[in-house]
């Protein structure tokens, strides 16, 4: 059995198969100890007979009620179909959890606000870290905004992280390629999108290194918050750069500072 706080993996035999023969249904339990519903995203690693990682699977369990436990079956499509996968070959690599009313809307869905805000997987090179923020107008009316996303940095328990300076623009982040332009009004018709980006250096010198697992993001002041999990490994720099919203003209890479 593999466990992380709030998540455990078990295995049950498929109907018609003995406990020691044939494939297993790998199941996992998610327990929410909080006083409000949370949405969990779990990354599993699937191992071979020698204990080597063969593939990874990410699953999201939405809106687990306060104090509730839910059971799900792991969708391990793509794993070698030799009937050998069982709970002993499943490892939990990571567990992310955010309040359900702040969870990013899944692909193909649209929040009541008509705006779908998400973060991408980011990029890392030579100590520079970049994560794109994407704002899609999935509603039925035109939406206008100007300026920068509003950010709140949160620790693993979703408490505010102090002592980090949030810079408007990325000129102050070495090698990030500064914005070079002042914020401009952005008008999004239905189906259009805007992009922003977070940039920081993973530099560790004197002092205690800081990691920020979660960021609460508002498209602008007063907007509904969305909590994303970019895992900011800020080192000892004490700085995070954010670029202004701009129209996504090509849908690829525009959220990267300097792109």
TIKOL-375272 format. One record per residue (C-alpha): residue number from 0; x, y, z. Coordinates in pm, 1 decimal, always signed. Layout:
{num NUM, xx X, yy Y, zz Z}
...
This chain:
{num 0, xx +0.0, yy +0.0, zz +0.0}
{num 1, xx +118.9, yy +350.4, zz -86.2}
{num 2, xx +7.7, yy +644.0, zz +126.3}
{num 3, xx +29.8, yy +1021.0, zz +145.4}
{num 4, xx -162.0, yy +1241.7, zz +386.6}
{num 5, xx -525.8, yy +1207.7, zz +287.2}
{num 6, xx -467.0, yy +947.2, zz +13.3}
{num 7, xx -408.3, yy +571.5, zz +28.4}
{num 8, xx -393.2, yy +296.7, zz -236.6}
{num 9, xx -550.0, yy -48.6, zz -207.1}
{num 10, xx -618.5, yy -335.0, zz -450.6}
{num 11, xx -919.3, yy -556.2, zz -511.5}
{num 12, xx -939.6, yy -853.2, zz -748.6}
{num 13, xx -1153.3, yy -821.8, zz -1055.9}
{num 14, xx -1468.2, yy -1036.4, zz -1054.5}
{num 15, xx -1382.7, yy -1382.3, zz -1175.2}
{num 16, xx -1015.6, yy -1370.1, zz -1078.1}
{num 17, xx -851.9, yy -1518.8, zz -775.6}
{num 18, xx -655.5, yy -1304.3, zz -534.3}
{num 19, xx -326.2, yy -1446.9, zz -661.1}
{num 20, xx -407.7, yy -1470.3, zz -1031.4}
{num 21, xx -502.2, yy -1224.2, zz -1296.0}
{num 22, xx -516.0, yy -845.7, zz -1294.2}
{num 23, xx -636.0, yy -630.9, zz -1008.5}
{num 24, xx -850.9, yy -325.3, zz -983.5}
{num 25, xx -627.4, yy -67.7, zz -815.3}
{num 26, xx -830.1, yy +165.5, zz -600.0}
{num 27, xx -744.4, yy +461.0, zz -384.9}
{num 28, xx -916.8, yy +647.0, zz -103.2}
{num 29, xx -916.2, yy +1023.3, zz -60.0}
{num 30, xx -1000.6, yy +1162.5, zz +284.0}
{num 31, xx -1070.5, yy +1531.5, zz +336.6}
{num 32, xx -1005.9, yy +1635.2, zz +699.5}
{num 33, xx -1093.0, yy +1999.5, zz +633.3}
{num 34, xx -1412.1, yy +2187.9, zz +721.8}
{num 35, xx -1499.9, yy +2264.5, zz +359.1}
{num 36, xx -1496.9, yy +2067.2, zz +29.9}
{num 37, xx -1155.0, yy +2023.5, zz -132.1}
{num 38, xx -1051.5, yy +1908.5, zz -479.1}
{num 39, xx -752.3, yy +1671.3, zz -494.1}
{num 40, xx -509.6, yy +1611.1, zz -780.1}
{num 41, xx -296.6, yy +1299.8, zz -728.5}
{num 42, xx +2.7, yy +1192.7, zz -937.1}
{num 43, xx +71.1, yy +817.8, zz -935.1}
{num 44, xx +379.6, yy +634.3, zz -1058.7}
{num 45, xx +327.9, yy +284.9, zz -1204.1}
{num 46, xx +621.4, yy +46.6, zz -1148.5}
{num 47, xx +742.9, yy -266.5, zz -1325.8}
{num 48, xx +854.6, yy -591.8, zz -1157.9}
{num 49, xx +1200.2, yy -444.7, zz -1090.3}
{num 50, xx +1056.0, yy -138.4, zz -922.9}
{num 51, xx +1132.4, yy +91.0, zz -1216.0}
{num 52, xx +887.7, yy +366.7, zz -1303.2}
{num 53, xx +706.1, yy +279.7, zz -1627.1}
{num 54, xx +463.4, yy +569.0, zz -1649.0}
{num 55, xx +276.7, yy +825.5, zz -1443.6}
{num 56, xx -93.7, yy +895.7, zz -1412.4}
{num 57, xx -259.3, yy +1212.8, zz -1283.5}
{num 58, xx -614.5, yy +1199.6, zz -1153.5}
{num 59, xx -838.9, yy +1469.8, zz -1008.8}
{num 60, xx -1104.2, yy +1397.8, zz -748.7}
{num 61, xx -1337.9, yy +1693.6, zz -732.9}
{num 62, xx -1531.3, yy +1825.1, zz -434.2}
{num 63, xx -1454.9, yy +1576.8, zz -157.7}
{num 64, xx -1689.4, yy +1687.8, zz +119.9}
{num 65, xx -1571.1, yy +1806.4, zz +459.8}
{num 66, xx -1472.5, yy +1505.8, zz +673.1}
{num 67, xx -1561.9, yy +1264.2, zz +392.3}
{num 68, xx -1373.7, yy +974.9, zz +230.6}
{num 69, xx -1430.9, yy +874.6, zz -130.7}
{num 70, xx -1296.5, yy +574.6, zz -320.6}
{num 71, xx -1191.0, yy +584.9, zz -684.5}
{num 72, xx -1053.0, yy +328.2, zz -931.0}
{num 73, xx -718.1, yy +417.6, zz -1085.6}
{num 74, xx -733.2, yy +456.3, zz -1462.8}
{num 75, xx -398.5, yy +306.2, zz -1563.1}
{num 76, xx -450.1, yy +291.9, zz -1938.5}
{num 77, xx -124.2, yy +246.7, zz -2126.7}
{num 78, xx +39.8, yy +28.1, zz -1863.9}
{num 79, xx +165.7, yy -302.9, zz -2012.8}
{num 80, xx -138.5, yy -530.6, zz -2031.1}
{num 81, xx +24.3, yy -827.0, zz -1861.6}
{num 82, xx -221.0, yy -844.5, zz -1572.9}
{num 83, xx +60.2, yy -758.3, zz -1331.7}
{num 84, xx -36.6, yy -416.2, zz -1202.0}
{num 85, xx -141.7, yy -420.7, zz -838.7}
{num 86, xx -130.6, yy -186.8, zz -543.1}
{num 87, xx +227.3, yy -289.9, zz -469.7}
{num 88, xx +335.9, yy -135.3, zz -797.7}
{num 89, xx +167.4, yy +199.0, zz -747.0}
{num 90, xx +342.9, yy +491.2, zz -580.1}
{num 91, xx +188.5, yy +825.0, zz -491.9}
{num 92, xx +429.0, yy +1091.1, zz -615.9}
{num 93, xx +235.9, yy +1404.5, zz -528.7}
{num 94, xx -92.9, yy +1520.9, zz -378.5}
{num 95, xx -227.3, yy +1869.3, zz -445.6}
{num 96, xx -543.5, yy +1997.4, zz -280.8}
{num 97, xx -732.2, yy +2323.0, zz -318.2}
{num 98, xx -1068.0, yy +2447.0, zz -191.0}
{num 99, xx -1326.0, yy +2322.6, zz -439.4}
{num 100, xx -1474.8, yy +2665.5, zz -499.0}
{num 101, xx -1126.2, yy +2786.8, zz -601.9}
{num 102, xx -1022.7, yy +2487.3, zz -814.4}
{num 103, xx -939.8, yy +2556.7, zz -1181.1}
{num 104, xx -1231.7, yy +2464.7, zz -1406.3}
{num 105, xx -1164.3, yy +2138.7, zz -1596.1}
{num 106, xx -1118.1, yy +2148.7, zz -1971.6}
{num 107, xx -1450.1, yy +2161.3, zz -2151.2}
{num 108, xx -1628.9, yy +2335.7, zz -1863.3}
{num 109, xx -1693.1, yy +2703.8, zz -1796.7}
{num 110, xx -1735.8, yy +2872.7, zz -1456.8}
{num 111, xx -2035.6, yy +3095.0, zz -1387.9}
{num 112, xx -1807.8, yy +3396.8, zz -1431.1}
{num 113, xx -1750.2, yy +3299.5, zz -1795.2}
{num 114, xx -1372.6, yy +3310.5, zz -1741.4}
{num 115, xx -1158.1, yy +2998.9, zz -1715.7}
{num 116, xx -822.5, yy +3064.3, zz -1545.6}
{num 117, xx -552.6, yy +2795.7, zz -1547.6}
{num 118, xx -176.4, yy +2756.1, zz -1510.2}
{num 119, xx +42.5, yy +2549.9, zz -1741.3}
{num 120, xx +317.1, yy +2303.2, zz -1645.4}
{num 121, xx +584.4, yy +2570.2, zz -1677.4}
{num 122, xx +942.7, yy +2554.7, zz -1795.7}
{num 123, xx +1280.0, yy +2545.7, zz -1622.9}
{num 124, xx +1626.8, yy +2613.7, zz -1758.9}
{num 125, xx +1953.9, yy +2715.8, zz -1589.5}
{num 126, xx +1777.0, yy +2815.2, zz -1269.1}
{num 127, xx +1508.2, yy +3023.4, zz -1441.8}
{num 128, xx +1152.0, yy +2908.3, zz -1376.6}
{num 129, xx +852.9, yy +3021.2, zz -1581.7}
{num 130, xx +483.5, yy +2933.9, zz -1544.5}
{num 131, xx +217.0, yy +3065.4, zz -1779.8}
{num 132, xx -125.5, yy +3185.3, zz -1664.0}
{num 133, xx -407.4, yy +3150.1, zz -1914.4}
{num 134, xx -741.6, yy +3329.7, zz -1906.3}
{num 135, xx -1006.6, yy +3206.2, zz -2149.8}
{num 136, xx -1334.5, yy +3382.6, zz -2215.0}
{num 137, xx -1557.9, yy +3076.3, zz -2228.5}
{num 138, xx -1875.9, yy +3276.9, zz -2167.1}
{num 139, xx -2113.5, yy +3454.5, zz -2401.1}
{num 140, xx -2020.1, yy +3819.8, zz -2346.1}
{num 141, xx -1714.8, yy +4035.1, zz -2411.5}
{num 142, xx -1476.8, yy +4084.6, zz -2117.7}
{num 143, xx -1218.5, yy +4362.2, zz -2075.8}
{num 144, xx -927.3, yy +4391.9, zz -1834.1}
{num 145, xx -599.6, yy +4577.0, zz -1796.5}
{num 146, xx -294.6, yy +4529.5, zz -1581.0}
{num 147, xx -161.6, yy +4237.6, zz -1379.6}
{num 148, xx -310.2, yy +3929.6, zz -1216.5}
{num 149, xx -357.2, yy +3969.9, zz -842.0}
{num 150, xx -158.2, yy +3705.3, zz -653.9}
{num 151, xx -152.8, yy +3564.6, zz -302.5}
{num 152, xx +120.2, yy +3313.2, zz -218.7}
{num 153, xx +13.1, yy +3018.2, zz -0.7}
{num 154, xx +196.3, yy +2745.4, zz +188.8}
{num 155, xx +105.4, yy +2375.0, zz +205.3}
{num 156, xx -170.7, yy +2451.1, zz +457.5}
{num 157, xx -305.5, yy +2733.2, zz +238.1}
{num 158, xx -182.3, yy +3002.1, zz +473.9}
{num 159, xx -27.8, yy +3325.1, zz +334.6}
{num 160, xx +347.4, yy +3324.7, zz +272.3}
{num 161, xx +510.8, yy +3650.1, zz +377.8}
{num 162, xx +846.5, yy +3800.2, zz +287.8}
{num 163, xx +823.8, yy +3754.3, zz -91.4}
{num 164, xx +819.4, yy +4064.2, zz -311.8}
{num 165, xx +584.7, yy +4032.1, zz -609.2}
{num 166, xx +729.2, yy +4240.6, zz -891.3}
{num 167, xx +510.4, yy +4392.7, zz -1161.0}
{num 168, xx +696.0, yy +4289.6, zz -1471.1}
{num 169, xx +990.9, yy +4054.2, zz -1509.9}
{num 170, xx +1271.5, yy +4305.1, zz -1571.4}
{num 171, xx +1400.3, yy +4238.0, zz -1219.6}
{num 172, xx +1429.9, yy +3862.3, zz -1275.7}
{num 173, xx +1769.9, yy +3776.8, zz -1431.0}
{num 174, xx +1746.7, yy +3608.0, zz -1773.9}
{num 175, xx +1365.0, yy +3630.9, zz -1773.7}
{num 176, xx +1349.5, yy +3876.3, zz -2062.8}
{num 177, xx +1160.8, yy +4179.9, zz -1937.6}
{num 178, xx +814.5, yy +4272.9, zz -2056.8}
{num 179, xx +935.7, yy +4584.8, zz -2230.3}
{num 180, xx +586.2, yy +4736.9, zz -2249.0}
{num 181, xx +341.1, yy +4899.6, zz -2011.4}
{num 182, xx +11.3, yy +4717.4, zz -1948.0}
{num 183, xx -246.8, yy +4771.9, zz -2220.1}
{num 184, xx -623.1, yy +4719.1, zz -2224.6}
{num 185, xx -721.5, yy +4368.0, zz -2332.8}
{num 186, xx -1063.7, yy +4292.8, zz -2475.1}
{num 187, xx -1166.6, yy +3927.3, zz -2497.8}
{num 188, xx -1458.0, yy +3826.5, zz -2712.1}
{num 189, xx -1615.3, yy +3485.1, zz -2644.1}
{num 190, xx -1361.1, yy +3216.3, zz -2732.0}
{num 191, xx -1059.1, yy +3446.8, zz -2701.9}
{num 192, xx -788.3, yy +3426.2, zz -2436.9}
{num 193, xx -524.1, yy +3629.8, zz -2256.5}
{num 194, xx -192.4, yy +3521.2, zz -2110.0}
{num 195, xx +30.9, yy +3629.8, zz -1825.7}
{num 196, xx +329.8, yy +3460.6, zz -1667.5}
{num 197, xx +520.4, yy +3407.9, zz -1344.8}
{num 198, xx +900.1, yy +3409.4, zz -1350.8}
{num 199, xx +1156.1, yy +3350.0, zz -1077.1}
{num 200, xx +1509.8, yy +3229.4, zz -1018.4}
{num 201, xx +1580.8, yy +2913.0, zz -823.6}
{num 202, xx +1885.4, yy +3062.6, zz -651.9}
{num 203, xx +1995.7, yy +2962.3, zz -303.6}
{num 204, xx +2257.5, yy +3166.3, zz -120.4}
{num 205, xx +2243.3, yy +3288.5, zz +237.9}
{num 206, xx +1921.3, yy +3238.4, zz +430.0}
{num 207, xx +1641.3, yy +2984.7, zz +423.8}
{num 208, xx +1511.4, yy +2865.2, zz +88.2}
{num 209, xx +1139.4, yy +2925.1, zz +33.1}
{num 210, xx +899.6, yy +2699.3, zz -154.2}
{num 211, xx +546.6, yy +2814.6, zz -232.7}
{num 212, xx +323.3, yy +2524.3, zz -341.3}
{num 213, xx +6.3, yy +2724.0, zz -412.8}
{num 214, xx -85.6, yy +3062.1, zz -558.9}
{num 215, xx -431.7, yy +3215.5, zz -531.1}
{num 216, xx -488.4, yy +3411.3, zz -853.3}
{num 217, xx -747.4, yy +3673.0, zz -943.3}
{num 218, xx -763.9, yy +3791.9, zz -1302.9}
{num 219, xx -799.6, yy +4142.5, zz -1157.2}
{num 220, xx -902.5, yy +4295.5, zz -826.8}
{num 221, xx -1249.4, yy +4176.0, zz -731.4}
{num 222, xx -1247.9, yy +3871.6, zz -961.6}
{num 223, xx -1327.0, yy +3524.5, zz -831.3}
{num 224, xx -1009.3, yy +3356.0, zz -698.4}
{num 225, xx -858.9, yy +3045.0, zz -854.9}
{num 226, xx -590.2, yy +2850.7, zz -667.3}
{num 227, xx -320.8, yy +2687.4, zz -881.4}
{num 228, xx -26.3, yy +2471.5, zz -776.6}
{num 229, xx +289.5, yy +2585.3, zz -960.5}
{num 230, xx +526.5, yy +2482.8, zz -675.8}
{num 231, xx +741.2, yy +2796.4, zz -674.6}
{num 232, xx +1091.8, yy +2695.6, zz -562.7}
{num 233, xx +1201.1, yy +3053.1, zz -496.1}
{num 234, xx +1526.2, yy +2967.1, zz -320.5}
{num 235, xx +1650.6, yy +3267.3, zz -123.0}
{num 236, xx +1576.2, yy +3529.6, zz -388.4}
{num 237, xx +1261.4, yy +3659.4, zz -216.8}
{num 238, xx +1121.4, yy +3775.6, zz -552.0}
{num 239, xx +855.8, yy +3666.7, zz -799.6}
{num 240, xx +789.4, yy +3850.2, zz -1125.3}
{num 241, xx +445.9, yy +3864.6, zz -1288.4}
{num 242, xx +381.2, yy +4006.2, zz -1631.6}
{num 243, xx +76.1, yy +4199.0, zz -1743.5}
{num 244, xx -212.5, yy +4034.9, zz -1922.9}
{num 245, xx -192.6, yy +4046.9, zz -2300.1}
{num 246, xx -400.2, yy +3901.8, zz -2579.2}
{num 247, xx -310.5, yy +3544.3, zz -2670.5}
{num 248, xx -261.7, yy +3584.6, zz -3043.7}
{num 249, xx -128.8, yy +3239.9, zz -3123.8}
{num 250, xx -229.3, yy +3012.4, zz -2834.6}
{num 251, xx +124.4, yy +2878.5, zz -2791.7}
{num 252, xx +395.3, yy +2998.5, zz -2557.3}
{num 253, xx +260.3, yy +3351.6, zz -2525.1}
{num 254, xx +249.4, yy +3326.9, zz -2145.6}
{num 255, xx +624.2, yy +3301.3, zz -2120.1}
{num 256, xx +806.9, yy +3620.1, zz -2020.3}
{num 257, xx +1015.3, yy +3731.3, zz -2313.0}
{num 258, xx +813.1, yy +3527.2, zz -2563.0}
